[in-house]
Amino acid sequence: MEQETLNVKGMSCGHCVSAVEGNVGEMKGVSDVKVNLDQGTVQVTFDKSDVTHEAIVDIIEDQGYDVE
Amino acid sequence: MEQETLNVKGMSCGHCVSAVEGNVGEMKGVSDVKVNLDQGTVQVTFDKSDVTHEAIVDIIEDQGYDVE
């Protein structure tokens, strides 16, 4: 298991938390995802053999947020 | 038809726009609702014989926003 903390811009409210946690959480290989709104971070725990960093970033950016 | 512009605090993103426009728009007697995120306003057109100002405020506050 890999754990990564991404800096994500544009998340502003509980709906954003749900959108990011919901979409990332549904990815195969992701075992945990936590958004911290105040810090603008998304902490993801995932299995590198099932999902890549790039795929996770893509899903978040597809929701309209910027991953730095 | 009555038209009112409410000042609403806490709307921050497209999800908030959808939540407010969706819920207010579904009320009997409301014919139009437009959120302006930058200005923090909700413009509602409604029929006073079907729906009250108070009921509209309640629906918005139920979504977690403050009507001033």
Backbone of each chain as nested JSON, in Angstrom:
{
  "chains": [
    {"id": "A", "residues": [
      {"number": 1, "name": "MET", "atoms": {"N": [0.832, -1.215, 0.0], "CA": [0.0, 0.0, 0.0], "C": [0.866, 1.265, 0.0]}},
      {"number": 2, "name": "GLU", "atoms": {"N": [0.43, 2.192, -0.794], "CA": [1.104, 3.479, -0.939], "C": [0.222, 4.543, -0.288]}},
      {"number": 3, "name": "GLN", "atoms": {"N": [0.804, 5.503, 0.398], "CA": [-0.012, 6.626, 0.859], "C": [0.561, 7.927, 0.328]}},
      {"number": 4, "name": "GLU", "atoms": {"N": [-0.311, 8.746, -0.245], "CA": [0.13, 9.987, -0.858], "C": [-0.794, 11.109, -0.434]}},
      {"number": 5, "name": "THR", "atoms": {"N": [-0.232, 12.302, -0.24], "CA": [-1.078, 13.461, 0.034], "C": [-0.942, 14.447, -1.117]}},
      {"number": 6, "name": "LEU", "atoms": {"N": [-2.059, 14.7, -1.795], "CA": [-2.072, 15.608, -2.943], "C": [-2.556, 16.983, -2.514]}},
      {"number": 7, "name": "ASN", "atoms": {"N": [-1.943, 18.02, -3.065], "CA": [-2.455, 19.376, -2.86], "C": [-3.428, 19.689, -3.974]}},
      {"number": 8, "name": "VAL", "atoms": {"N": [-4.67, 20.006, -3.597], "CA": [-5.73, 20.191, -4.583], "C": [-6.382, 21.556, -4.386]}},
      {"number": 9, "name": "LYS", "atoms": {"N": [-6.42, 22.322, -5.472], "CA": [-7.04, 23.652, -5.4], "C": [-8.485, 23.633, -5.865]}},
      {"number": 10, "name": "GLY", "atoms": {"N": [-9.335, 24.415, -5.206], "CA": [-10.698, 24.608, -5.691], "C": [-11.773, 23.889, -4.896]}},
      {"number": 11, "name": "MET", "atoms": {"N": [-11.343, 23.051, -3.95], "CA": [-12.354, 22.379, -3.117], "C": [-12.814, 23.378, -2.052]}},
      {"number": 12, "name": "SER", "atoms": {"N": [-14.13, 23.628, -2.001], "CA": [-14.584, 24.718, -1.145], "C": [-15.686, 24.372, -0.158]}},
      {"number": 13, "name": "CYS", "atoms": {"N": [-16.302, 23.218, -0.315], "CA": [-17.448, 22.943, 0.554], "C": [-17.675, 21.444, 0.682]}},
      {"number": 14, "name": "GLY", "atoms": {"N": [-18.665, 21.09, 1.455], "CA": [-18.964, 19.683, 1.682], "C": [-19.308, 18.92, 0.418]}},
      {"number": 15, "name": "HIS", "atoms": {"N": [-19.929, 19.634, -0.559], "CA": [-20.226, 18.959, -1.817], "C": [-18.937, 18.556, -2.521]}},
      {"number": 16, "name": "CYS", "atoms": {"N": [-17.93, 19.412, -2.421], "CA": [-16.638, 19.12, -3.061], "C": [-15.986, 17.912, -2.386]}},
      {"number": 17, "name": "VAL", "atoms": {"N": [-16.076, 17.869, -1.064], "CA": [-15.535, 16.722, -0.319], "C": [-16.202, 15.434, -0.819]}},
      {"number": 18, "name": "SER", "atoms": {"N": [-17.528, 15.459, -0.925], "CA": [-18.255, 14.272, -1.382], "C": [-17.869, 13.882, -2.805]}},
      {"number": 19, "name": "ALA", "atoms": {"N": [-17.721, 14.884, -3.668], "CA": [-17.395, 14.593, -5.064], "C": [-16.025, 13.923, -5.158]}},
      {"number": 20, "name": "VAL", "atoms": {"N": [-15.045, 14.462, -4.453], "CA": [-13.685, 13.919, -4.534], "C": [-13.599, 12.573, -3.815]}},
      {"number": 21, "name": "GLU", "atoms": {"N": [-14.093, 12.526, -2.588], "CA": [-14.001, 11.262, -1.84], "C": [-14.808, 10.169, -2.535]}},
      {"number": 22, "name": "GLY", "atoms": {"N": [-15.969, 10.525, -3.078], "CA": [-16.801, 9.537, -3.752], "C": [-16.123, 8.977, -4.985]}},
      {"number": 23, "name": "ASN", "atoms": {"N": [-15.634, 9.869, -5.836], "CA": [-15.064, 9.417, -7.105], "C": [-13.726, 8.705, -6.927]}},
      {"number": 24, "name": "VAL", "atoms": {"N": [-12.865, 9.229, -6.08], "CA": [-11.58, 8.568, -5.852], "C": [-11.802, 7.259, -5.091]}},
      {"number": 25, "name": "GLY", "atoms": {"N": [-12.707, 7.302, -4.135], "CA": [-12.965, 6.124, -3.306], "C": [-13.495, 4.925, -4.086]}},
      {"number": 26, "name": "GLU", "atoms": {"N": [-14.135, 5.22, -5.23], "CA": [-14.692, 4.128, -6.046], "C": [-13.664, 3.472, -6.959]}},
      {"number": 27, "name": "MET", "atoms": {"N": [-12.469, 4.061, -7.041], "CA": [-11.458, 3.502, -7.959], "C": [-10.932, 2.168, -7.421]}},
      {"number": 28, "name": "LYS", "atoms": {"N": [-10.777, 1.232, -8.335], "CA": [-10.172, -0.049, -7.971], "C": [-8.746, 0.206, -7.479]}},
      {"number": 29, "name": "GLY", "atoms": {"N": [-8.419, -0.357, -6.335], "CA": [-7.068, -0.204, -5.815], "C": [-6.944, 0.876, -4.742]}},
      {"number": 30, "name": "VAL", "atoms": {"N": [-7.972, 1.738, -4.636], "CA": [-7.956, 2.777, -3.603], "C": [-8.632, 2.228, -2.353]}},
      {"number": 31, "name": "SER", "atoms": {"N": [-7.902, 2.214, -1.244], "CA": [-8.504, 1.655, -0.032], "C": [-8.975, 2.745, 0.927]}},
      {"number": 32, "name": "ASP", "atoms": {"N": [-8.428, 3.971, 0.78], "CA": [-8.879, 5.043, 1.659], "C": [-8.624, 6.395, 1.002]}},
      {"number": 33, "name": "VAL", "atoms": {"N": [-9.542, 7.336, 1.232], "CA": [-9.341, 8.695, 0.728], "C": [-9.977, 9.668, 1.705]}},
      {"number": 34, "name": "LYS", "atoms": {"N": [-9.185, 10.695, 2.08], "CA": [-9.691, 11.704, 3.018], "C": [-9.356, 13.09, 2.498]}},
      {"number": 35, "name": "VAL", "atoms": {"N": [-10.395, 13.918, 2.391], "CA": [-10.188, 15.305, 1.992], "C": [-10.081, 16.172, 3.234]}},
      {"number": 36, "name": "ASN", "atoms": {"N": [-9.091, 17.055, 3.248], "CA": [-9.005, 18.091, 4.284], "C": [-9.232, 19.437, 3.603]}},
      {"number": 37, "name": "LEU", "atoms": {"N": [-10.434, 19.983, 3.827], "CA": [-10.819, 21.225, 3.144], "C": [-9.937, 22.404, 3.538]}},
      {"number": 38, "name": "ASP", "atoms": {"N": [-9.665, 22.537, 4.839], "CA": [-8.883, 23.67, 5.325], "C": [-7.485, 23.679, 4.723]}},
      {"number": 39, "name": "GLN", "atoms": {"N": [-6.89, 22.487, 4.649], "CA": [-5.53, 22.404, 4.127], "C": [-5.493, 22.274, 2.608]}},
      {"number": 40, "name": "GLY", "atoms": {"N": [-6.636, 21.978, 2.003], "CA": [-6.667, 21.766, 0.56], "C": [-5.895, 20.533, 0.149]}},
      {"number": 41, "name": "THR", "atoms": {"N": [-6.068, 19.469, 0.913], "CA": [-5.338, 18.237, 0.604], "C": [-6.279, 17.039, 0.461]}},
      {"number": 42, "name": "VAL", "atoms": {"N": [-5.784, 16.068, -0.308], "CA": [-6.476, 14.789, -0.455], "C": [-5.464, 13.694, -0.137]}},
      {"number": 43, "name": "GLN", "atoms": {"N": [-5.736, 12.948, 0.916], "CA": [-4.826, 11.872, 1.313], "C": [-5.397, 10.549, 0.806]}},
      {"number": 44, "name": "VAL", "atoms": {"N": [-4.623, 9.879, -0.013], "CA": [-5.103, 8.658, -0.656], "C": [-4.211, 7.481, -0.293]}},
      {"number": 45, "name": "THR", "atoms": {"N": [-4.823, 6.38, 0.068], "CA": [-4.097, 5.134, 0.29], "C": [-4.489, 4.172, -0.821]}},
      {"number": 46, "name": "PHE", "atoms": {"N": [-3.494, 3.684, -1.549], "CA": [-3.824, 2.864, -2.721], "C": [-2.767, 1.81, -2.986]}},
      {"number": 47, "name": "ASP", "atoms": {"N": [-3.183, 0.847, -3.799], "CA": [-2.301, -0.255, -4.187], "C": [-1.73, 0.058, -5.574]}},
      {"number": 48, "name": "LYS", "atoms": {"N": [-0.413, 0.27, -5.615], "CA": [0.217, 0.688, -6.868], "C": [0.075, -0.331, -7.993]}},
      {"number": 49, "name": "SER", "atoms": {"N": [-0.232, -1.562, -7.648], "CA": [-0.384, -2.555, -8.71], "C": [-1.76, -2.452, -9.374]}},
      {"number": 50, "name": "ASP", "atoms": {"N": [-2.667, -1.717, -8.732], "CA": [-4.027, -1.584, -9.282], "C": [-4.311, -0.205, -9.863]}},
      {"number": 51, "name": "VAL", "atoms": {"N": [-3.685, 0.831, -9.326], "CA": [-4.034, 2.192, -9.749], "C": [-2.784, 3.079, -9.667]}},
      {"number": 52, "name": "THR", "atoms": {"N": [-2.685, 4.007, -10.606], "CA": [-1.503, 4.874, -10.636], "C": [-1.819, 6.248, -10.039]}},
      {"number": 53, "name": "HIS", "atoms": {"N": [-0.77, 6.927, -9.634], "CA": [-0.866, 8.321, -9.204], "C": [-1.57, 9.152, -10.283]}},
      {"number": 54, "name": "GLU", "atoms": {"N": [-1.174, 8.945, -11.53], "CA": [-1.727, 9.736, -12.641], "C": [-3.24, 9.526, -12.785]}},
      {"number": 55, "name": "ALA", "atoms": {"N": [-3.694, 8.294, -12.614], "CA": [-5.126, 8.011, -12.748], "C": [-5.919, 8.716, -11.644]}},
      {"number": 56, "name": "ILE", "atoms": {"N": [-5.344, 8.753, -10.45], "CA": [-6.012, 9.435, -9.332], "C": [-6.084, 10.935, -9.598]}},
      {"number": 57, "name": "VAL", "atoms": {"N": [-4.974, 11.5, -10.061], "CA": [-4.951, 12.93, -10.399], "C": [-5.993, 13.23, -11.476]}},
      {"number": 58, "name": "ASP", "atoms": {"N": [-6.068, 12.382, -12.49], "CA": [-7.04, 12.589, -13.576], "C": [-8.475, 12.637, -13.056]}},
      {"number": 59, "name": "ILE", "atoms": {"N": [-8.802, 11.704, -12.193], "CA": [-10.165, 11.655, -11.654], "C": [-10.493, 12.939, -10.887]}},
      {"number": 60, "name": "ILE", "atoms": {"N": [-9.541, 13.413, -10.106], "CA": [-9.773, 14.643, -9.334], "C": [-9.917, 15.84, -10.277]}},
      {"number": 61, "name": "GLU", "atoms": {"N": [-9.062, 15.9, -11.288], "CA": [-9.137, 17.036, -12.227], "C": [-10.419, 16.972, -13.056]}},
      {"number": 62, "name": "ASP", "atoms": {"N": [-10.91, 15.769, -13.322], "CA": [-12.183, 15.626, -14.046], "C": [-13.348, 16.243, -13.267]}},
      {"number": 63, "name": "GLN", "atoms": {"N": [-13.216, 16.325, -11.957], "CA": [-14.259, 16.959, -11.139], "C": [-14.166, 18.48, -11.174]}},
      {"number": 64, "name": "GLY", "atoms": {"N": [-13.111, 19.0, -11.831], "CA": [-12.971, 20.448, -11.958], "C": [-11.988, 21.076, -10.984]}},
      {"number": 65, "name": "TYR", "atoms": {"N": [-11.166, 20.262, -10.33], "CA": [-10.183, 20.794, -9.386], "C": [-8.778, 20.708, -9.97]}},
      {"number": 66, "name": "ASP", "atoms": {"N": [-7.871, 21.519, -9.435], "CA": [-6.482, 21.497, -9.899], "C": [-5.612, 20.772, -8.886]}},
      {"number": 67, "name": "VAL", "atoms": {"N": [-4.891, 19.757, -9.373], "CA": [-3.916, 19.086, -8.521], "C": [-2.571, 19.727, -8.803]}},
      {"number": 68, "name": "GLU", "atoms": {"N": [-1.903, 20.203, -7.729], "CA": [-0.633, 20.94, -7.926], "C": [0.583, 20.015, -7.929]}}
    ]},
    {"id": "B", "residues": [
      {"number": 1, "name": "MET", "atoms": {"N": [-46.859, 37.636, -9.96], "CA": [-45.492, 37.127, -9.712], "C": [-44.666, 38.145, -8.922]}},
      {"number": 2, "name": "GLU", "atoms": {"N": [-43.955, 37.596, -7.994], "CA": [-43.092, 38.399, -7.128], "C": [-41.642, 38.086, -7.508]}},
      {"number": 3, "name": "GLN", "atoms": {"N": [-40.775, 39.076, -7.509], "CA": [-39.356, 38.765, -7.677], "C": [-38.57, 39.319, -6.507]}},
      {"number": 4, "name": "GLU", "atoms": {"N": [-37.718, 38.462, -5.946], "CA": [-36.964, 38.85, -4.763], "C": [-35.517, 38.428, -4.937]}},
      {"number": 5, "name": "THR", "atoms": {"N": [-34.595, 39.235, -4.433], "CA": [-33.192, 38.836, -4.447], "C": [-32.724, 38.68, -3.01]}},
      {"number": 6, "name": "LEU", "atoms": {"N": [-32.332, 37.453, -2.673], "CA": [-31.888, 37.15, -1.315], "C": [-30.367, 37.169, -1.252]}},
      {"number": 7, "name": "ASN", "atoms": {"N": [-29.822, 37.691, -0.164], "CA": [-28.381, 37.586, 0.074], "C": [-28.129, 36.317, 0.868]}},
      {"number": 8, "name": "VAL", "atoms": {"N": [-27.309, 35.437, 0.3], "CA": [-27.087, 34.125, 0.9], "C": [-25.598, 33.885, 1.108]}},
      {"number": 9, "name": "LYS", "atoms": {"N": [-25.235, 33.564, 2.344], "CA": [-23.827, 33.313, 2.655], "C": [-23.497, 31.823, 2.618]}},
      {"number": 10, "name": "GLY", "atoms": {"N": [-22.314, 31.499, 2.115], "CA": [-21.819, 30.131, 2.198], "C": [-21.845, 29.357, 0.896]}},
      {"number": 11, "name": "MET", "atoms": {"N": [-22.431, 29.941, -0.145], "CA": [-22.416, 29.245, -1.436], "C": [-21.046, 29.477, -2.07]}},
      {"number": 12, "name": "SER", "atoms": {"N": [-20.361, 28.378, -2.404], "CA": [-18.965, 28.549, -2.829], "C": [-18.599, 27.888, -4.146]}},
      {"number": 13, "name": "CYS", "atoms": {"N": [-19.45, 27.039, -4.68], "CA": [-19.03, 26.317, -5.891], "C": [-20.249, 25.891, -6.697]}},
      {"number": 14, "name": "GLY", "atoms": {"N": [-19.994, 25.258, -7.811], "CA": [-21.063, 24.807, -8.69], "C": [-22.021, 23.841, -8.03]}},
      {"number": 15, "name": "HIS", "atoms": {"N": [-21.49, 23.019, -7.092], "CA": [-22.374, 22.104, -6.384], "C": [-23.386, 22.884, -5.551]}},
      {"number": 16, "name": "CYS", "atoms": {"N": [-22.929, 23.988, -4.973], "CA": [-23.824, 24.821, -4.154], "C": [-24.909, 25.438, -5.039]}},
      {"number": 17, "name": "VAL", "atoms": {"N": [-24.508, 25.901, -6.215], "CA": [-25.481, 26.46, -7.154], "C": [-26.554, 25.41, -7.467]}},
      {"number": 18, "name": "SER", "atoms": {"N": [-26.113, 24.191, -7.782], "CA": [-27.061, 23.122, -8.108], "C": [-27.978, 22.812, -6.936]}},
      {"number": 19, "name": "ALA", "atoms": {"N": [-27.418, 22.774, -5.737], "CA": [-28.21, 22.443, -4.554], "C": [-29.299, 23.491, -4.338]}},
      {"number": 20, "name": "VAL", "atoms": {"N": [-28.941, 24.76, -4.417], "CA": [-29.908, 25.827, -4.16], "C": [-30.91, 25.939, -5.306]}},
      {"number": 21, "name": "GLU", "atoms": {"N": [-30.408, 25.996, -6.538], "CA": [-31.328, 26.13, -7.677], "C": [-32.24, 24.911, -7.782]}},
      {"number": 22, "name": "GLY", "atoms": {"N": [-31.694, 23.739, -7.532], "CA": [-32.497, 22.523, -7.615], "C": [-33.606, 22.505, -6.588]}},
      {"number": 23, "name": "ASN", "atoms": {"N": [-33.257, 22.771, -5.342], "CA": [-34.252, 22.662, -4.275], "C": [-35.279, 23.782, -4.316]}},
      {"number": 24, "name": "VAL", "atoms": {"N": [-34.832, 25.013, -4.553], "CA": [-35.791, 26.116, -4.628], "C": [-36.639, 25.969, -5.888]}},
      {"number": 25, "name": "GLY", "atoms": {"N": [-36.005, 25.569, -6.977], "CA": [-36.704, 25.435, -8.258], "C": [-37.826, 24.414, -8.241]}},
      {"number": 26, "name": "GLU", "atoms": {"N": [-37.706, 23.429, -7.347], "CA": [-38.737, 22.39, -7.272], "C": [-39.958, 22.797, -6.438]}},
      {"number": 27, "name": "MET", "atoms": {"N": [-39.865, 23.941, -5.765], "CA": [-40.982, 24.35, -4.909], "C": [-42.185, 24.773, -5.754]}},
      {"number": 28, "name": "LYS", "atoms": {"N": [-43.354, 24.339, -5.329], "CA": [-44.592, 24.781, -5.996], "C": [-44.693, 26.301, -5.881]}},
      {"number": 29, "name": "GLY", "atoms": {"N": [-44.935, 26.959, -6.992], "CA": [-45.094, 28.41, -6.976], "C": [-43.842, 29.164, -7.397]}},
      {"number": 30, "name": "VAL", "atoms": {"N": [-42.7, 28.462, -7.441], "CA": [-41.459, 29.114, -7.884], "C": [-41.327, 28.907, -9.389]}},
      {"number": 31, "name": "SER", "atoms": {"N": [-41.24, 30.013, -10.131], "CA": [-41.148, 29.868, -11.587], "C": [-39.724, 30.059, -12.088]}},
      {"number": 32, "name": "ASP", "atoms": {"N": [-38.871, 30.723, -11.29], "CA": [-37.485, 30.899, -11.729], "C": [-36.579, 31.117, -10.518]}},
      {"number": 33, "name": "VAL", "atoms": {"N": [-35.362, 30.586, -10.601], "CA": [-34.381, 30.826, -9.54], "C": [-32.999, 30.853, -10.155]}},
      {"number": 34, "name": "LYS", "atoms": {"N": [-32.243, 31.903, -9.819], "CA": [-30.89, 32.04, -10.355], "C": [-29.928, 32.399, -9.224]}},
      {"number": 35, "name": "VAL", "atoms": {"N": [-28.868, 31.598, -9.106], "CA": [-27.836, 31.894, -8.116], "C": [-26.72, 32.674, -8.79]}},
      {"number": 36, "name": "ASN", "atoms": {"N": [-26.264, 33.734, -8.132], "CA": [-25.056, 34.431, -8.565], "C": [-23.995, 34.218, -7.482]}},
      {"number": 37, "name": "LEU", "atoms": {"N": [-23.03, 33.348, -7.818], "CA": [-22.018, 32.962, -6.824], "C": [-21.15, 34.142, -6.395]}},
      {"number": 38, "name": "ASP", "atoms": {"N": [-20.717, 34.953, -7.377], "CA": [-19.815, 36.067, -7.072], "C": [-20.474, 37.062, -6.12]}},
      {"number": 39, "name": "GLN", "atoms": {"N": [-21.752, 37.331, -6.392], "CA": [-22.456, 38.311, -5.567], "C": [-23.058, 37.694, -4.312]}},
      {"number": 40, "name": "GLY", "atoms": {"N": [-23.126, 36.367, -4.261], "CA": [-23.742, 35.7, -3.119], "C": [-25.235, 35.981, -3.044]}},
      {"number": 41, "name": "THR", "atoms": {"N": [-25.883, 35.933, -4.203], "CA": [-27.321, 36.215, -4.231], "C": [-28.11, 35.08, -4.886]}},
      {"number": 42, "name": "VAL", "atoms": {"N": [-29.373, 35.012, -4.485], "CA": [-30.319, 34.086, -5.111], "C": [-31.533, 34.904, -5.53]}},
      {"number": 43, "name": "GLN", "atoms": {"N": [-31.784, 34.955, -6.833], "CA": [-32.928, 35.71, -7.345], "C": [-34.056, 34.725, -7.628]}},
      {"number": 44, "name": "VAL", "atoms": {"N": [-35.175, 34.962, -6.973], "CA": [-36.297, 34.025, -7.084], "C": [-37.538, 34.744, -7.614]}},
      {"number": 45, "name": "THR", "atoms": {"N": [-38.182, 34.119, -8.568], "CA": [-39.47, 34.611, -9.06], "C": [-40.527, 33.608, -8.625]}},
      {"number": 46, "name": "PHE", "atoms": {"N": [-41.532, 34.09, -7.916], "CA": [-42.507, 33.153, -7.349], "C": [-43.898, 33.776, -7.243]}},
      {"number": 47, "name": "ASP", "atoms": {"N": [-44.86, 32.896, -7.072], "CA": [-46.248, 33.305, -6.932], "C": [-46.6, 33.293, -5.448]}},
      {"number": 48, "name": "LYS", "atoms": {"N": [-46.876, 34.479, -4.907], "CA": [-47.115, 34.611, -3.466], "C": [-48.324, 33.816, -2.972]}},
      {"number": 49, "name": "SER", "atoms": {"N": [-49.203, 33.465, -3.877], "CA": [-50.373, 32.69, -3.437], "C": [-50.018, 31.207, -3.247]}},
      {"number": 50, "name": "ASP", "atoms": {"N": [-48.852, 30.815, -3.778], "CA": [-48.437, 29.412, -3.661], "C": [-47.294, 29.183, -2.669]}},
      {"number": 51, "name": "VAL", "atoms": {"N": [-46.422, 30.177, -2.512], "CA": [-45.24, 29.955, -1.69], "C": [-44.845, 31.268, -1.001]}},
      {"number": 52, "name": "THR", "atoms": {"N": [-44.351, 31.154, 0.227], "CA": [-43.993, 32.367, 0.976], "C": [-42.479, 32.598, 0.951]}},
      {"number": 53, "name": "HIS", "atoms": {"N": [-42.112, 33.844, 1.194], "CA": [-40.708, 34.208, 1.382], "C": [-40.072, 33.308, 2.443]}},
      {"number": 54, "name": "GLU", "atoms": {"N": [-40.792, 33.093, 3.543], "CA": [-40.246, 32.301, 4.656], "C": [-39.95, 30.859, 4.237]}},
      {"number": 55, "name": "ALA", "atoms": {"N": [-40.837, 30.291, 3.418], "CA": [-40.642, 28.903, 2.988], "C": [-39.393, 28.792, 2.104]}},
      {"number": 56, "name": "ILE", "atoms": {"N": [-39.183, 29.797, 1.271], "CA": [-38.001, 29.793, 0.388], "C": [-36.727, 29.919, 1.227]}},
      {"number": 57, "name": "VAL", "atoms": {"N": [-36.757, 30.827, 2.189], "CA": [-35.603, 30.996, 3.089], "C": [-35.32, 29.682, 3.827]}},
      {"number": 58, "name": "ASP", "atoms": {"N": [-36.368, 29.029, 4.296], "CA": [-36.2, 27.767, 5.035], "C": [-35.5, 26.71, 4.182]}},
      {"number": 59, "name": "ILE", "atoms": {"N": [-35.94, 26.589, 2.934], "CA": [-35.355, 25.58, 2.037], "C": [-33.863, 25.857, 1.825]}},
      {"number": 60, "name": "ILE", "atoms": {"N": [-33.526, 27.124, 1.65], "CA": [-32.112, 27.48, 1.429], "C": [-31.306, 27.204, 2.69]}},
      {"number": 61, "name": "GLU", "atoms": {"N": [-31.843, 27.561, 3.837], "CA": [-31.119, 27.33, 5.092], "C": [-30.993, 25.835, 5.402]}},
      {"number": 62, "name": "ASP", "atoms": {"N": [-31.977, 25.059, 4.972], "CA": [-31.902, 23.599, 5.143], "C": [-30.717, 23.0, 4.381]}},
      {"number": 63, "name": "GLN", "atoms": {"N": [-30.264, 23.676, 3.321], "CA": [-29.096, 23.211, 2.571], "C": [-27.784, 23.591, 3.265]}},
      {"number": 64, "name": "GLY", "atoms": {"N": [-27.882, 24.349, 4.364], "CA": [-26.689, 24.708, 5.12], "C": [-26.172, 26.111, 4.857]}},
      {"number": 65, "name": "TYR", "atoms": {"N": [-26.971, 26.954, 4.203], "CA": [-26.534, 28.322, 3.916], "C": [-27.272, 29.308, 4.808]}},
      {"number": 66, "name": "ASP", "atoms": {"N": [-26.69, 30.497, 4.968], "CA": [-27.335, 31.536, 5.773], "C": [-27.96, 32.59, 4.874]}},
      {"number": 67, "name": "VAL", "atoms": {"N": [-29.246, 32.825, 5.078], "CA": [-29.916, 33.907, 4.365], "C": [-29.894, 35.123, 5.28]}},
      {"number": 68, "name": "GLU", "atoms": {"N": [-29.369, 36.219, 4.757], "CA": [-29.201, 37.414, 5.613], "C": [-30.434, 38.314, 5.608]}}
    ]}
  ]
}
